[in-house]
């Protein structure tokens, strides 16, 4: 009797373990590699970025929430969350981002470049959450050829994305005197 219960429990939980593991672990590896490579190309490697760990923790939390929202048929939660997240920060990207230096004037990362990385990170979180959701579905029916096809597409797409990020050109921070730098004073 205990063996049957364990088999049923495993049959029910295994699709969730697979879906969430791919979404969270695979997502954090690919998103972390891609975003960190691209931030480095902008002249701000991870060790110099304030709050980089917070972004990773938030991204993991979002993947968990998004898979659950998709699984329960509440995809509108994702739209509301992304809307709030973007509205709160949109003014931040109107101006460029200062990188302080101990010996002199700061250098600047264009706000548009930072915004593009924000969008890319969010798109990748959505992608991995959607794949996790579909893996839960395909593993539970079971439709293993479809699950394997999604995993292979995700694997090859992820490899291509990381290679593309690695091969992308560098956009070093702009000097404080560069006329392209938009500095705004924030109040509050």
C-alpha positions in Angstrom: 0.0 0.0 0.0 2.8 2.4 0.9 4.5 1.8 -2.4 1.4 2.7 -4.3 1.1 6.0 -2.4 4.7 6.8 -3.1 4.3 6.0 -6.8 1.2 8.3 -7.0 3.0 11.0 -5.0 6.0 10.8 -7.3 3.8 10.8 -10.5 2.1 14.0 -9.2 5.2 15.9 -8.0 7.8 14.9 -10.6 6.4 17.1 -13.4 6.5 20.1 -10.9 10.0 19.3 -9.9 11.1 19.1 -13.5 9.3 22.3 -14.6 10.4 24.4 -11.6 14.0 23.0 -11.7 14.4 23.9 -15.4 12.8 27.3 -14.9 14.7 28.3 -11.8 18.1 26.6 -12.2 18.4 26.8 -16.0 16.9 30.3 -15.9 19.3 31.7 -13.4 22.3 30.2 -15.2 21.3 31.6 -18.6 20.0 34.9 -17.4 22.9 35.4 -15.0 25.5 34.6 -17.7 23.8 36.8 -20.4 23.0 39.8 -18.2 26.4 39.8 -16.5 28.3 39.5 -19.8 26.2 42.4 -21.2 26.7 44.6 -18.1 30.4 43.9 -18.4 30.3 45.1 -22.0 28.9 48.4 -20.7 31.8 48.7 -18.3 30.0 47.6 -15.1 31.0 44.1 -14.1 28.9 42.3 -11.5 31.3 43.1 -8.6 30.8 46.9 -9.3 27.0 46.7 -9.7 25.1 47.7 -6.6 22.4 45.2 -5.8 23.3 42.6 -8.3 22.3 39.8 -5.8 18.9 41.5 -5.3 18.2 41.2 -9.0 19.1 37.5 -8.9 16.8 36.9 -5.9 14.0 38.9 -7.5 14.4 37.0 -10.8 14.1 33.7 -9.0 11.1 34.8 -7.1 9.5 36.1 -10.3 10.1 32.7 -12.1 8.4 30.9 -9.3 5.4 33.3 -9.2 5.1 33.3 -13.0 5.0 29.5 -13.3 2.4 29.4 -10.6 0.4 32.2 -12.3 0.5 30.4 -15.6 -0.3 27.0 -14.1 -3.4 28.4 -12.2 -4.6 30.4 -15.2 -3.8 33.8 -13.7 -1.5 35.2 -16.4 -2.9 38.7 -15.8 -0.8 38.7 -12.6 2.3 38.8 -14.7 1.1 41.8 -16.7 0.2 43.7 -13.5 3.5 42.8 -11.9 5.6 43.9 -15.0 3.5 47.1 -15.3 4.2 48.0 -11.7 7.8 47.1 -11.9 8.3 49.2 -15.1 6.2 52.3 -14.0 8.1 52.5 -10.7 11.5 52.6 -12.6 10.7 54.3 -15.9 12.0 57.7 -14.8 15.3 56.1 -13.8 16.1 55.4 -17.5 15.3 58.9 -18.7 18.8 59.9 -17.5 22.1 58.1 -17.7 23.6 56.2 -14.8 26.7 57.5 -13.1 29.5 55.1 -12.2 31.4 56.9 -9.4 35.2 56.7 -9.4 37.4 57.4 -6.4 39.9 59.4 -8.4 37.8 61.9 -10.4 34.6 62.5 -12.2 32.2 59.6 -12.8 31.7 57.8 -16.0 28.2 57.1 -17.4 26.2 54.2 -18.8 23.5 55.3 -21.1 20.1 55.0 -19.5 18.7 53.4 -22.7 21.3 50.6 -22.4 20.3 49.9 -18.8 16.7 49.8 -19.8 17.4 47.4 -22.6 19.1 45.0 -20.1 16.1 45.4 -17.8 13.8 44.4 -20.7 16.0 41.5 -21.7 16.2 40.2 -18.1 12.4 40.3 -17.8 11.9 38.6 -21.2 14.2 35.8 -20.2 12.4 35.4 -16.8 9.1 35.1 -18.8 10.6 32.6 -21.2 12.0 30.3 -18.5 8.7 30.5 -16.6 6.7 29.6 -19.7 9.0 26.7 -20.4 8.7 25.5 -16.8 4.9 25.7 -17.1 4.8 23.8 -20.3 7.2 21.1 -19.0 4.9 20.6 -16.0 2.0 20.1 -18.4 3.9 17.8 -20.9 5.4 15.7 -18.1 2.0 15.2 -16.4 0.1 13.9 -19.4 2.9 12.5 -20.3 4.0 13.8 -23.6 7.8 13.3 -23.4 8.6 14.0 -27.1 7.1 17.5 -26.6 8.9 18.0 -23.3 12.2 17.0 -24.9 11.6 19.2 -27.9 11.1 22.2 -25.6 14.2 21.4 -23.6 16.3 21.1 -26.7 15.0 24.3 -28.1 15.6 26.1 -24.8 19.1 24.6 -24.6 20.2 25.6 -28.1 18.5 29.0 -27.9 20.2 29.6 -24.6 23.6 28.7 -25.9 23.1 31.0 -28.9 22.0 33.8 -26.6 25.1 33.5 -24.4 27.4 33.3 -27.4 25.7 36.4 -28.9 26.1 38.3 -25.7 29.8 37.3 -25.5 30.4 38.4 -29.0 28.5 41.7 -28.8 30.6 44.9 -29.0 31.7 46.8 -25.9 30.1 50.1 -25.1 32.4 51.5 -22.5 31.0 54.1 -20.0 31.0 57.6 -21.3 33.2 60.3 -19.8 31.6 62.9 -17.7 32.2 65.5 -20.3 30.7 63.5 -23.2 27.8 65.6 -24.8 25.6 62.4 -25.1 25.4 62.1 -21.3 22.0 63.2 -19.9 22.2 64.2 -16.3 19.1 65.0 -14.4 18.8 65.9 -10.7 16.4 63.7 -8.9 14.5 65.2 -6.0 13.4 63.3 -3.0 
